């Protein structure tokens, strides 16, 4: 009887096929999701995942237009429009720079340092409340905006600029001449999984959500 039940369950899992679309902010929280994807592929091999990187505006636009089932966002979310689940992860803010920069030898970046920078930043920098509150000495000059740190990192490697980003999204090394310095006092941001209210989830999306909730619960234990 037990063997029959297990066989029936396995057959049910193998016959679930579908796609889950996720709009994701750039964050090291993706390491948390890696084990969730792996468990899903092992248990429900018919479910495929599709990630599209972007900032908050990009992610919520995809949700609102039905192009994404879920969004992974940093710090803020419109709780009137979206269900939300806080994830067990925080990102640390800092400055990415060329190793020849005058600030590259410092262990951290102060508000006074920050105010003097010509910065490459997210288009949403003015909306990041924690950064605005931390920058007590004034705001830097934003010379360019981007929504993916990869492009900014390539610019910095070539031109010795500065970018506001999270620790762990790039990999500074001798070969790429990049250095990351955290802000001091430290500034961290929380991450959320969000999905639209009043919009039914597909079976595949429901399974993904349950796997995420299970993983969040395990992190809390």
Backbone bond lengths (Angstrom), bond angles and torsions (degrees), N, CA, C in turn:
res aa  C-N    CA-C-N  psi(-1)  N-CA   C-N-CA  omega(-1)  CA-C   N-CA-C  phi
1 X - - - 1.464 - - 1.528 110.69 -
2 X 1.349 115.57 -45.13 1.464 120.38 179.75 1.518 110.36 -62.89
3 X 1.349 116.40 -41.50 1.462 120.32 179.69 1.525 110.80 -63.56
4 X 1.339 115.75 -39.32 1.462 120.42 179.73 1.530 110.46 -65.11
5 X 1.342 116.60 -42.66 1.467 121.27 179.61 1.524 110.61 -63.09
6 X 1.333 116.14 -44.27 1.464 120.55 179.74 1.522 110.61 -63.73
7 X 1.329 116.12 -40.46 1.463 120.68 179.46 1.522 110.94 -64.99
8 X 1.342 116.24 -40.42 1.462 120.65 179.12 1.522 110.91 -64.71
9 X 1.355 116.11 -42.54 1.458 120.85 178.93 1.523 110.71 -62.87
10 X 1.335 116.09 -43.43 1.462 120.68 -179.80 1.522 110.37 -62.76
11 X 1.316 116.22 -40.54 1.459 120.34 178.99 1.524 110.75 -64.28
12 X 1.344 116.47 -40.65 1.468 121.59 178.21 1.525 110.48 -61.85
13 X 1.335 115.99 -45.24 1.461 120.24 -179.01 1.523 111.40 -64.32
14 X 1.318 116.57 -39.77 1.460 120.76 -178.33 1.525 112.73 -70.04
15 X 1.337 116.61 -20.52 1.453 119.78 -177.79 1.527 112.91 -96.55
16 X 1.320 117.31 3.37 1.463 120.28 173.93 1.522 108.07 -86.63
17 X 1.315 115.93 115.33 1.455 121.52 -179.86 1.522 108.83 -124.99
18 X 1.308 116.15 140.28 1.458 118.58 178.67 1.513 111.63 174.22
19 X 1.321 114.26 178.41 1.457 121.69 -178.23 1.528 108.98 -125.36
20 X 1.319 115.97 139.15 1.459 121.99 175.46 1.523 107.59 -119.83
21 X 1.331 115.64 121.35 1.461 121.38 -178.02 1.529 109.43 -104.32
22 X 1.330 115.93 129.91 1.464 121.59 -174.75 1.522 109.34 -129.48
23 X 1.326 116.02 123.28 1.456 121.16 170.70 1.519 107.85 -90.25
24 X 1.324 117.62 127.61 1.464 119.68 -170.32 1.520 112.42 -131.68
25 X 1.321 115.15 129.11 1.458 120.32 169.41 1.524 108.75 -69.06
26 X 1.325 116.48 154.89 1.461 119.66 175.55 1.522 108.59 -70.77
27 X 1.321 116.17 118.91 1.460 121.54 -176.82 1.518 109.10 -161.40
28 X 1.319 115.62 148.48 1.461 119.23 176.13 1.525 111.74 -74.27
29 X 1.328 117.57 0.45 1.466 120.64 174.13 1.531 110.97 -63.38
30 X 1.332 117.51 -16.67 1.461 119.50 179.50 1.523 111.55 -61.77
31 X 1.332 117.59 -24.02 1.466 119.71 175.10 1.528 110.39 -64.65
32 X 1.330 116.87 -33.73 1.464 121.93 176.18 1.526 110.51 -65.61
33 X 1.333 116.50 -39.28 1.460 120.19 -178.33 1.525 112.86 -74.71
34 X 1.319 117.63 -20.52 1.464 120.04 -177.44 1.527 111.55 -57.51
35 X 1.330 116.96 -43.81 1.470 120.04 -179.13 1.530 111.08 -69.92
36 X 1.332 116.75 -29.60 1.467 120.53 177.67 1.521 110.08 -68.69
37 X 1.327 116.41 -44.90 1.460 119.92 177.13 1.532 110.37 -60.60
38 X 1.328 116.16 -42.71 1.463 119.97 -178.71 1.526 110.99 -62.03
39 X 1.328 116.86 -44.02 1.467 120.46 179.23 1.519 110.66 -64.06
40 X 1.325 116.39 -39.67 1.460 120.26 178.86 1.523 111.05 -63.06
41 X 1.332 116.80 -45.79 1.466 120.04 -179.02 1.525 111.66 -63.38
42 X 1.332 116.48 -34.69 1.462 119.83 179.81 1.525 111.77 -73.05
43 X 1.340 116.41 -36.12 1.465 120.77 -175.52 1.523 112.59 -92.63
44 X 1.335 116.16 -36.98 1.465 121.78 -178.50 1.532 108.36 -127.64
45 X 1.312 117.68 76.71 1.474 120.67 -174.00 1.526 114.46 -63.69
46 X 1.328 117.15 -14.37 1.457 119.73 -179.31 1.518 114.34 -86.13
47 X 1.341 117.73 -2.71 1.464 120.90 -179.77 1.528 109.84 -95.44
48 X 1.320 115.85 127.49 1.464 121.89 177.62 1.526 109.56 -111.77
49 X 1.337 116.19 148.08 1.461 121.73 -179.00 1.522 109.94 -117.08
50 X 1.332 114.97 142.34 1.456 121.09 -177.99 1.528 108.18 -131.39
51 X 1.326 116.35 118.04 1.463 122.35 -177.46 1.521 110.56 -104.99
52 X 1.324 115.42 137.46 1.458 121.11 175.90 1.523 107.94 -130.76
53 X 1.333 117.49 115.63 1.462 121.42 -175.26 1.522 111.40 -81.27
54 X 1.329 115.50 145.97 1.459 120.35 177.47 1.515 110.64 179.01
55 X 1.329 116.57 176.96 1.458 119.74 177.40 1.530 109.95 -88.22
56 X 1.327 116.45 -172.16 1.468 120.42 -174.69 1.528 111.67 -59.01
57 X 1.328 116.65 -42.86 1.462 120.44 -179.41 1.525 110.35 -62.91
58 X 1.327 116.85 -44.59 1.467 120.85 179.33 1.528 111.20 -61.14
59 X 1.338 115.19 -45.70 1.467 120.43 -175.93 1.525 110.99 -65.71
60 X 1.329 117.06 -47.57 1.468 119.35 -177.46 1.530 111.54 -70.42
61 X 1.327 117.04 -30.64 1.469 119.01 175.40 1.528 110.20 -63.12
62 X 1.330 116.17 -41.56 1.466 119.91 178.20 1.524 111.18 -63.68
63 X 1.333 116.68 -40.84 1.464 120.32 177.23 1.530 110.87 -63.13
64 X 1.314 115.89 -47.54 1.466 120.42 -176.12 1.521 112.41 -65.16
65 X 1.337 116.43 -30.63 1.463 120.58 -178.76 1.524 113.17 -92.93
66 X 1.330 116.59 6.36 1.455 120.13 177.93 1.510 114.50 74.75
67 X 1.331 117.22 17.53 1.462 121.06 -179.42 1.523 112.24 -91.86
68 X 1.323 116.94 -10.90 1.465 121.73 178.66 1.523 109.12 -137.85
69 X 1.320 115.40 146.10 1.465 121.26 175.68 1.520 111.04 -86.01
70 X 1.338 115.73 -34.12 1.459 121.72 -176.43 1.525 109.74 -138.70
71 X 1.328 114.38 159.23 1.452 120.53 171.94 1.519 109.54 -129.15
72 X 1.314 116.33 146.40 1.462 122.28 171.76 1.522 105.61 -113.52
73 X 1.335 116.61 115.36 1.462 120.56 -172.53 1.523 110.69 -127.13
74 X 1.322 114.16 161.55 1.457 122.14 -178.47 1.520 109.80 -102.37
75 X 1.309 116.29 125.17 1.465 124.48 165.19 1.522 115.84 69.78
76 X 1.320 117.98 -54.87 1.457 118.20 -171.83 1.521 111.09 -112.19
77 X 1.332 115.14 152.28 1.452 120.41 172.67 1.522 108.95 -159.16
78 X 1.314 116.29 148.44 1.458 122.10 177.95 1.527 107.96 -85.74
79 X 1.327 115.97 98.49 1.461 120.43 -174.67 1.523 112.68 -71.27
80 X 1.324 117.42 -12.53 1.464 119.59 176.79 1.528 111.27 -78.51
81 X 1.341 116.86 -22.84 1.468 121.16 -177.06 1.522 113.30 -105.65
82 X 1.355 115.93 -26.76 1.461 118.68 -170.34 1.529 111.82 -128.09
83 X 1.325 115.18 140.40 1.456 119.66 163.54 1.524 107.06 -68.53
84 X 1.324 117.09 150.72 1.458 118.30 -179.13 1.525 110.43 -143.57
85 X 1.316 114.31 148.49 1.457 122.15 177.65 1.522 106.96 -134.34
86 X 1.333 116.56 115.86 1.464 118.97 178.85 1.523 109.59 -72.10
87 X 1.315 115.11 134.65 1.457 121.35 -176.33 1.526 110.45 -96.17
88 X 1.328 117.52 150.84 1.475 121.32 -176.74 1.525 112.18 -79.94
89 X 1.331 114.94 63.65 1.463 119.32 -174.18 1.520 109.36 -159.06
90 X 1.331 115.98 143.35 1.461 120.96 173.31 1.528 108.63 -132.33
91 X 1.331 115.32 139.34 1.464 121.28 176.71 1.522 109.60 -98.11
92 X 1.327 116.13 144.98 1.463 122.42 -179.02 1.523 110.16 -104.17
93 X 1.341 116.00 125.21 1.461 121.59 -179.26 1.524 111.56 -80.12
94 X 1.324 114.79 148.99 1.455 120.05 175.54 1.516 110.79 -170.05
95 X 1.315 115.25 -171.89 1.460 121.85 -177.83 1.522 109.86 -116.10
96 X 1.324 115.43 127.98 1.462 122.11 173.53 1.519 107.85 -94.79
97 X 1.331 116.33 132.35 1.463 120.16 -176.17 1.524 110.73 -148.67
98 X 1.320 115.48 167.24 1.462 122.01 174.20 1.524 108.71 -73.34
99 X 1.311 116.98 144.68 1.467 119.73 -176.43 1.528 112.91 -66.70
100 X 1.350 117.71 -14.87 1.460 120.85 175.86 1.521 112.39 -86.96
101 X 1.323 117.57 -0.71 1.460 121.12 178.86 1.525 110.67 -63.77
102 X 1.338 117.78 146.59 1.470 120.75 176.77 1.530 113.32 -58.96
103 X 1.334 117.51 -24.24 1.463 121.09 -178.30 1.530 113.17 -91.83
104 X 1.321 116.81 -5.11 1.468 120.45 -171.98 1.522 113.31 -65.91
105 X 1.325 117.75 -22.26 1.459 120.44 -179.31 1.526 112.64 -85.67
106 X 1.331 116.49 -7.99 1.460 119.80 179.55 1.524 110.36 -78.13
107 X 1.330 115.45 153.97 1.460 120.28 177.76 1.520 111.83 -84.70
108 X 1.340 116.77 -17.62 1.461 120.40 -179.02 1.521 109.69 -158.67
109 X 1.339 115.31 169.52 1.462 122.93 -179.56 1.524 108.97 -114.25
110 X 1.321 116.81 124.86 1.460 121.82 -179.83 1.531 110.13 -92.03
111 X 1.336 117.68 165.94 1.470 119.52 174.93 1.528 112.96 -57.08
112 X 1.338 117.29 -34.67 1.469 120.17 178.12 1.527 111.00 -66.01
113 X 1.333 117.16 -41.73 1.471 120.90 175.34 1.524 110.40 -60.72
114 X 1.318 114.77 -46.37 1.464 122.59 -174.68 1.528 111.36 -59.09
115 X 1.329 116.07 -41.35 1.464 120.91 -175.78 1.524 112.53 -64.42
116 X 1.336 117.45 -21.34 1.463 121.57 -176.47 1.528 113.32 -93.04
117 X 1.322 117.68 -4.00 1.461 120.59 -172.50 1.525 112.95 -81.31
118 X 1.324 114.94 150.90 1.462 122.57 163.63 1.522 105.13 -100.15
119 X 1.321 116.45 114.03 1.459 121.06 -159.91 1.524 113.58 -115.85
120 X 1.331 115.01 140.82 1.461 122.23 164.31 1.525 105.94 -96.49
121 X 1.314 117.20 125.28 1.463 119.39 -172.34 1.518 110.77 -144.01
122 X 1.313 114.54 167.69 1.454 120.69 173.04 1.522 109.67 -62.40
123 X 1.332 116.05 149.72 1.464 120.16 176.77 1.527 111.42 -61.11
124 X 1.321 116.88 -16.45 1.461 120.67 -175.96 1.524 113.39 -99.18
125 X 1.326 118.39 12.69 1.461 119.97 -173.57 1.527 112.33 -55.76
126 X 1.335 117.63 -36.51 1.461 120.04 -178.31 1.526 112.12 -69.80
127 X 1.340 116.54 -15.52 1.453 120.01 -178.46 1.524 112.39 -99.45
128 X 1.332 117.09 -2.66 1.464 120.26 -178.79 1.526 107.94 -86.17
129 X 1.326 115.93 95.86 1.454 121.38 -172.61 1.512 113.98 -57.11
130 X 1.317 117.22 -39.54 1.461 119.96 -177.41 1.523 111.65 -64.09
131 X 1.325 117.13 -38.33 1.458 120.60 179.05 1.529 109.67 -68.79
132 X 1.321 117.19 -42.31 1.463 120.86 179.28 1.527 110.84 -61.75
133 X 1.324 116.81 -41.97 1.468 120.42 179.97 1.526 111.46 -68.81
134 X 1.325 116.15 -36.32 1.469 120.85 -178.99 1.526 111.21 -70.13
135 X 1.341 117.15 -36.02 1.465 122.04 -173.72 1.527 110.62 -77.69
136 X 1.318 115.88 67.34 1.465 121.73 -174.32 1.524 113.47 -71.34
137 X 1.341 117.14 -17.20 1.464 120.82 -178.19 1.530 112.40 -95.19
138 X 1.320 116.68 6.42 1.458 120.21 -179.68 1.514 111.85 113.45
139 X 1.326 115.83 165.43 1.459 121.28 -176.90 1.523 111.01 -93.06
140 X 1.321 117.39 148.09 1.465 120.58 177.14 1.522 110.87 -74.94
141 X 1.316 115.96 168.99 1.454 121.40 172.83 1.523 108.10 -83.24
142 X 1.324 117.12 119.75 1.465 121.05 178.79 1.525 107.84 -89.31
143 X 1.331 116.07 112.09 1.465 121.01 -176.15 1.523 112.52 -95.32
144 X 1.343 116.60 -16.04 1.464 120.50 178.09 1.519 108.60 -160.33
145 X 1.326 116.16 152.02 1.460 120.60 175.14 1.522 109.44 -123.75
146 X 1.321 115.28 155.64 1.462 120.81 179.78 1.516 108.14 -154.82
147 X 1.326 116.82 165.84 1.459 119.16 174.72 1.525 112.20 -116.72
148 X 1.344 117.81 -1.19 1.458 121.86 176.49 1.526 108.87 -131.94
149 X 1.321 116.90 126.55 1.458 121.01 -175.65 1.526 112.17 -69.10
150 X 1.327 117.81 -22.10 1.468 119.99 -179.63 1.521 111.14 -57.67
151 X 1.332 116.68 -45.52 1.463 120.24 -179.91 1.523 111.09 -66.11
152 X 1.332 116.58 -41.16 1.460 120.27 178.92 1.524 110.89 -63.36
153 X 1.326 116.96 -40.57 1.465 121.04 -179.43 1.526 111.03 -62.06
154 X 1.317 116.87 -39.82 1.466 120.33 178.27 1.526 111.07 -65.39
155 X 1.331 116.48 -37.50 1.462 120.29 177.47 1.525 110.72 -65.60
156 X 1.327 116.44 -42.42 1.463 120.94 -178.70 1.525 110.93 -66.30
157 X 1.309 115.90 -40.93 1.464 120.00 179.06 1.526 111.04 -58.87
158 X 1.336 115.64 -32.26 1.462 119.90 -176.81 1.527 113.59 -92.44
159 X 1.350 117.34 -24.46 1.467 118.61 -170.17 1.520 115.12 -126.17
160 X 1.326 119.29 -2.54 1.470 122.32 179.49 1.525 113.03 66.81
161 X 1.319 118.30 37.41 1.455 121.27 176.50 1.523 111.64 -87.41
162 X 1.342 115.69 -163.87 1.462 122.48 -179.86 1.522 108.90 -135.14
163 X 1.338 116.40 143.02 1.463 120.09 177.23 1.523 109.78 -134.21
164 X 1.319 115.48 137.02 1.462 121.85 173.58 1.520 107.88 -85.74
165 X 1.332 116.88 122.85 1.460 119.94 -175.40 1.520 110.10 -157.72
166 X 1.326 115.63 -175.52 1.460 121.55 177.80 1.524 110.77 -96.92
167 X 1.298 115.48 147.16 1.455 120.83 172.83 1.527 109.81 -64.32
168 X 1.322 116.45 136.57 1.459 120.81 175.43 1.512 115.65 95.77
169 X 1.339 118.08 -6.73 1.465 119.63 178.90 1.523 111.92 -83.92
170 X 1.319 116.25 -22.75 1.459 121.48 174.78 1.524 107.59 -123.50
171 X 1.306 116.43 168.70 1.460 120.49 -175.98 1.524 109.61 -127.00
172 X 1.354 115.92 81.46 1.462 119.55 179.64 1.527 111.77 -55.85
173 X 1.326 115.26 139.20 1.463 119.95 -178.90 1.523 109.47 -156.76
174 X 1.321 115.43 173.79 1.457 120.34 176.72 1.527 110.95 -62.98
175 X 1.319 115.93 -33.38 1.468 119.23 -175.02 1.523 112.91 -74.75
176 X 1.340 117.75 -32.99 1.466 117.65 -178.62 1.530 113.11 -102.55
177 X 1.338 117.14 -1.62 1.470 122.23 172.34 1.525 113.39 63.82
178 X 1.325 118.25 25.08 1.460 121.36 -178.31 1.524 111.51 -104.45
179 X 1.334 115.18 149.34 1.467 122.83 177.82 1.525 107.84 -135.28
180 X 1.330 116.69 140.14 1.466 121.35 175.35 1.525 108.86 -113.79
181 X 1.339 116.49 130.82 1.464 121.72 176.33 1.528 108.91 -123.58
182 X 1.329 118.64 124.94 1.469 120.79 179.32 1.525 111.61 -71.70
183 X 1.326 115.42 156.10 1.460 120.29 174.00 1.527 109.49 -72.52
184 X 1.327 115.54 150.08 1.461 121.73 178.54 1.529 109.04 -138.19
185 X 1.332 119.32 121.42 1.463 127.92 0.29 1.537 111.67 -60.45
186 X 1.325 114.84 152.66 1.464 120.69 -174.72 1.529 111.25 -62.23
187 X 1.329 115.22 142.77 1.462 122.19 175.47 1.527 107.81 -125.47
188 X 1.320 116.44 124.56 1.464 120.74 178.12 1.524 109.53 -125.86
189 X 1.317 115.97 157.51 1.461 121.49 179.82 1.521 110.52 -130.17
190 X 1.318 115.42 143.31 1.459 121.41 177.67 1.525 110.04 -85.76
191 X 1.322 115.81 162.88 1.462 121.80 179.82 1.524 109.76 -124.51
192 X 1.335 115.20 150.24 1.459 121.14 -177.14 1.524 110.72 -134.00
193 X 1.313 115.32 145.67 1.458 121.78 165.27 1.519 106.24 -95.81
194 X 1.324 117.35 128.38 1.463 120.67 -179.41 1.527 110.12 -127.23
195 X 1.331 115.78 154.05 1.462 121.89 174.50 1.519 108.01 -152.88
196 X 1.316 116.45 154.20 1.461 121.34 -171.16 1.523 112.10 -68.77
197 X 1.321 114.11 141.00 1.452 119.84 171.83 1.533 109.11 -75.78
198 X 1.316 115.45 154.24 1.467 122.08 176.10 1.525 113.21 60.18
199 X 1.339 116.56 23.47 1.462 120.92 176.01 1.522 108.34 -126.66
200 X 1.331 118.21 113.39 1.469 120.31 -177.52 1.529 111.43 -61.89
201 X 1.318 115.76 140.93 1.458 121.32 176.21 1.524 109.94 -91.60
202 X 1.312 116.25 144.74 1.459 120.39 174.21 1.524 109.34 -67.04
203 X 1.319 116.56 166.65 1.465 120.27 178.30 1.527 110.57 -59.38
204 X 1.316 116.78 -41.54 1.467 120.29 179.46 1.522 110.87 -63.24
205 X 1.333 116.69 -41.89 1.463 120.60 179.37 1.527 110.91 -66.87
206 X 1.326 117.38 -37.66 1.464 120.92 177.04 1.530 110.76 -61.80
207 X 1.321 116.19 -42.02 1.467 120.56 179.54 1.525 110.04 -63.41
208 X 1.337 116.61 -44.57 1.463 120.20 178.30 1.527 110.73 -59.28
209 X 1.324 117.18 -44.94 1.461 120.84 -178.92 1.527 110.95 -61.65
210 X 1.323 117.30 -41.63 1.463 120.19 178.53 1.529 111.32 -64.67
211 X 1.322 116.87 -37.58 1.468 120.19 177.50 1.529 110.99 -65.20
212 X 1.334 116.51 -38.98 1.466 120.09 178.16 1.526 110.21 -65.76
213 X 1.334 116.94 -46.07 1.462 120.38 179.75 1.528 110.74 -60.63
214 X 1.322 116.10 -39.54 1.461 120.52 178.27 1.525 110.81 -63.00
215 X 1.333 116.82 -43.65 1.465 120.99 -179.78 1.529 111.29 -67.05
216 X 1.331 117.23 -38.53 1.465 120.98 177.33 1.524 109.87 -63.31
217 X 1.334 116.59 -42.39 1.461 120.76 178.18 1.513 112.36 -62.01
218 X 1.326 116.91 -39.30 1.466 120.80 178.83 1.521 111.17 -65.60
219 X 1.342 116.94 -36.15 1.463 120.83 179.15 1.526 111.09 -67.40
220 X 1.338 116.74 -31.28 1.464 120.63 -178.43 1.521 112.16 -77.68
221 X 1.341 117.01 -26.69 1.474 120.80 -177.06 1.530 111.59 -69.24
